[in-house]
């Protein structure tokens, strides 16, 4: 079955598909951190549905929530109508928000995908401000629909002004450290204050507190506060994309809590649906300039996703899994630091909570002015393959696909964390040999 399914997939599906090309797995069963393939092999899954599975695969509280809705006879398709399931989800979600946002917060259900919510955020700030332009950051990832793509790094598009993200290891100014963040902030300020730049009054700025697909790059808290100040002073709504960083992943319930910034619009998806498709924006009430019917969409009432999501949010909160992610992530990062000290091919290790990255570089090439060596995507692919051979699923990210990303569920045990790192260490040793 395994080989036949893979063969038919490669014949029928576009080569544009992502994970499947590098992970020839046919998953048939899963629980927690573990996935089992049709060939009977078992894997530790550190891709976690691209960061969706805060509680891992098929967590009992998520399954129970889904079964409860199914057994209740409630309608599964409810468009935008009010339902008890939706009411409970929104109540739980609002209880997790920073007080300043929660006080006036409005929510808009946007559809199944993160990119739907990003588009809705852009549309909202354009309606609220009556302006058009957007500001985004190099290396960003916001989705695959037109505007979300335009705001993502590498896109060729003109409606979005791209600013440098403070990527200290490969700082665009080759200075590194807080200075990169300082210069990035000044760049934003200069553009906005220069009346000949053409971007003096954008409709909004969008950023990720930790870039995920961009290569696991946490933004310094000071830089985030500067961006908040710069946008607030000029009346520019700040959109924070927590599609990947939300629900405890980075060590606080929302990543914005590290810096204390309060965005005007929060974009949420992935883990908020407890592994099922769900995306929303939550925003300051006075931005709600939308007229009735201004934002439509058929699939915004997924009752199973709301129930699974409510159960996930409640479980993370009640069991303080964000704090657990912080402690465990710090320990894992320290171990990765030890690994980097032993291997010249590891240029940088970084992350926040259980969102970790290992940047692989060409150990034979010289460093640039900032001390970084060229990214090594071939080595990264070899490490990913060696991980798979050892029963570990990892994803690659970053501008050159040379960053090994670890996004394990927040529920993993100490022993599982060690097993992940043992396998990764072994895979790196094998790949550089
Ligand atoms: N924003 C961020 C930060 C993401 O990581 C992603 C998905 N990786 C998206 C938006 C897009 O979400 P989706 O793939 O569900 O459209």
Boltz pocket constraint, residues with backbone or C-beta under 6 A from the ligand:
constraints:
  - pocket:
      binder: B
      contacts: [[A, 50], [A, 112], [A, 113], [A, 114], [A, 115], [A, 116], [A, 118], [A, 141], [A, 142], [A, 143], [A, 144], [A, 208], [A, 210], [A, 212], [A, 213], [A, 241], [A, 242], [A, 243], [A, 244], [A, 245], [A, 269], [A, 270]]
      max_distance: 6.0
